[in-house]
């Protein structure tokens, strides 16, 4: 029996804003730990969040660059979980009414033009940075509350080459559009990779495994290839794939089990009572659209069709 892989990506991108998502603290990479913090991003009781308008603009512009529909009405939700990287024990995010809906990205994969569709783009706040050393866990809240958007693809990729081409094009568009610097070493772009395997011809997707927080494109490629092989071997030998969260060991080039995968109800989402919904007028959307640059793919097409340059030179 032959098997095929299905891959979806949830890509988190830090936006180029002067201050954090819901407070006036700035974010400075490499600053002394816990120096850019305030009662809001430290989760003090009674501290109220205030929306960052620039982050909303950048999220919507990212959506326009990816041909999304800008939602005229979106709202905020609390994603509840207990972990040191979120001092208030919930993350402000968008569960069911995101800023951007749909969208797609067309990219060349080994000489074939493929279109990968998006489910949504939503705005949220970043978590703090945990560092584990000598049996202790250190937490730097400088990153907590920074503006972060999540670009969620549909499960429409089928190989590591698809995923790598998608991420490379996405990174280029976000950089070119002024949305983010997308520096992986600074944690400005990282992806959760969802991989499942099923028999060819089967409609239902197989059990999904999520590989969390990957910022290296090379490691993402290795993790996908390893996970496809691992799941295929399991199924061929009569086993079953457990839906779970896995990490990637870059030294050994393999994934490892971390925890059973959570479902949405585990986070007990409910509307954020301290923030008003976001309403965006059509006139505002058109204003943002007029400010967008010509994308590299569009410029390349212009060079080929109108200036007659060969594809190689246009690239």
N, C-alpha and C positions, 0 to 999 in steps of 0.2 A: 504494500500500500504506500502511496506517495502522500507526503504531507506538505502543507504550505504555511508560511508564517504570516501573521498579521501584526503590524506595529503601529502604535500611536504615540505621540510625543506631547508632553506638557512642558512647555519651555517658559522659564521664569526669567524676565529681563528687567534689570534695574534701570529706571529712567533717569535722564539728565535733568534733575531738578536741583534748585539751590537749597531746598529744605526738605524735611521728611514729609511723609504723606499726610499726617494728621497733627503735626506740631511744627514749631518754627526752628527746631534744631537742624543744624547743617550736618551733612555727612562728608567726612574727609577720610579717604582710604589711608590707612597707616597711622592715623592719629592715636595718641595714647589712649588705652582702653578706658571706656566709661567717662569720657570728657565731653561728649556731645549728647547729653541726655537731659531730660526734664521730667516733671511729674506725669506728662502724657505718655511718653514712650517708655517710662518705667512702670506704668500701670498703677499709679497711685489712685486710691479711691477718691472719687469726686472730680478728677481731672477730666476735662471734656475735650474730645477731638474736634479739629477744624479742618475741613477738606482743603487739599492743595489743588488749586485750579489749574496750575501748569501740568500737573500729573494727569488730570482728566483730559486736558488738551492733547498731551503726547500719546495717551492711550488711544484716543479717537483718531489721531493722525496715523498711528500704527495700523488701526483698523482700515482706514481709507487706503493706505498703501497696499493692504492685502485684500482689497475689494470686499470688505465687510459691510454689513448694514449697521449704521450707528443707531443704537436703541434710543428713541426719544425719551424713554423713561427707564431709569435703572435705579437700583437701591442697594443698600449695604446690609450685610449679615454678619453675625458673630459665629465663627467656627471655634467651638469649644474643645480644648484639650489641655492636658497638664504636662508641661515640659519646661525646663528652665529658660529656653530661648524666647519664651513669650511670658513676660512678667505678670501680665493681667490674666493669664490662663485662657485667653481667647484671641483669635486673630480677626481683624476686621477685613472682610472680603466680600465677594458678590456671589451668592449661591445660585439664584434662579433668575435674576434680572441683570445680566452683565451689560457693560457699556457697548460691546460690539458682538454682533451675531454673524455666523457664517463666515464667508471669505474663502480664498483659495490662493495657492502659490504654484506657478508653473515653472518647471526647472528641467534642465537637460540632465538625464541620467544615462551615462554610457552611450551617448548619441541618440537617445530616444527622449522626446519631449513628454514629460509626465505632469499631470496636474494633481496636486494634493490639496484636499479640502480641509477647511477649519470648522470646528464646532463653535468656537467663541473666543473672545479676548476679554478678560475681566481684570479689574484693578483691585489691588490689595496692599497690605503693608508687609514689609519684610520681617523676618525673625532676627534675633540676636545671633552672634557667632559663638559657638561652643568650641573650646579647645581642651582636649583631654591629655593631661600630662602627669606622669608619675603617680597614677592612682587618684588624681584629683580632676575635677571638671571646672574650668574657668569660663566665665561668661562675659563677653564684651557687648554691652548694649548700645554701642555707637551705631551699629547697623539696624537695631530694632526700630521699626516704624518707617524705614526708608521706603520710597515709592517703588512698587514692584507690580509689574503686570504679568499675567499668565496667558500665554497663547496656547490654546488646546487644539490639537489637530484631531481629525476623525481617524479611526483605525484604518488607514488607507494605504499604508506602506507595506511592502512585502520582503524587503531585504535591507541589509545594513547600508548598501549603496544608496537606496532610496532615502533612508534617514539622514545619511551624511550629506547628500545633495540638498535635501530640504533645509537642514540646519545651516549649511553654508550660505544658501541663498537668503534665508531668513536673517542671518547675522548681517549680511551685506546690505539688505534693505533697511534694517533698523539703524545701522551706522550711517548710511547714505541719507536717510530721512531725518537725521538729527535726533532720533528717539533715545538712543543709548550708545555708549562707546563699546558695549558688548565685549569687554575684556574678560576672558575666562579666568585669568589669574587673580583678578579682583572680585570674582564671584558675580560679575555683572550679567552673565548668561549661564544658566544651568538648566538641565533637563531631567525630568522623570520619564523613563522609557518603559512603555507597556508592551510586552511581547506575549503572544499566544500562538499556538500551533494547532492545526486541525487537518483532517484528511482532505485532500483535494476534492472539491465538489460538495463538501458539507457546507450548509448555509450557516449553521450556528457557530459562533466563535468558540475557540477552546478556552480553558481556564487561563486567566490573565495573571502574569507575573509583572510586578512593577519594580524597576531598578531605580533607586532614588538618588537625587542630587548629584548628577554627573555634569562636570564642566569641561571635560576634555573630549573633543570630537573623536579623537583616536580611541580613547577608552570606551566611548559610546559604541563605536563600530565593533570593537572587540567583544564588548558585553553582549551585544545583540547576536553576534555570530555564535558565541559560546552558548547563549540561552536557547537559541534555535536548535542547536545540536543536542543540548541537554534534554529539552522537552521532546524532541523527536525520538531520541533513544528511549526515553521513558515510555512513550506510547507504543513504540515498536516492540517493546519487551513486555507489553501487557499492563504496564503501570498507569498511573494517572498523575496529572499535574496539579499540585496544590496551589490555590490562589493565595499569594503571599507577597510580601515586600522583600526584596533581596538587595544586597550590596554588591560592589564589584571590587575584587582584589586585583589591583593592577600588577602586582609583582608576580602573581600566579596566573593571571589572565583568565580568571573564572569568577562566576558569581557565587554568593553564599547567602543562606537563609538568614533573615533578620527577625521578621515577625509575621504573623498572619495578617493578611491584608484587611484594612478597615473598610467599612462601608460608610456611605454618607450619614446614615442615622447614628453612627458611633460618635459623630462630631456634634450632634444635637444643634444643628443650625437654627437660628431664629433671627428675626429682623433686628438690626442695630438701632436701639431706641434713641441714641444720642446724635444721630446724623439724619439730615433730611435726604429724601431721594434726589437723584440728579435728573433734571429735565433739560434737554438739549433741543434748541429750536433748529429748524431746517436751515435758516439763514446762517446760523453759527457753523453748521456742518459745511456749507458751501464756502464760507470764509476760510475755514481750515483747509479745505480742498485746494483753494486757490494759492495757498502758501506752500504746497508740497513741491518738492523738486522732481525733475524727470528722473525716473529710475534707470539704473544701468542697463537693464534688459530693453527698456523702451529706447534708450539712446543708441544701443547697439543695433536695434531694428531700424532706427532712423538712418544710421550710417550705411547699412546694407541696402535698404530700399531706395533711399533718396540720394545718397552720395555714391552708391555703386561700389562700396568697399567690399572686399572678400570677407567672409565670416571670421576668418582667423585674425585679420587686421582690425576688424571692428571690435573684436573682443579685447 
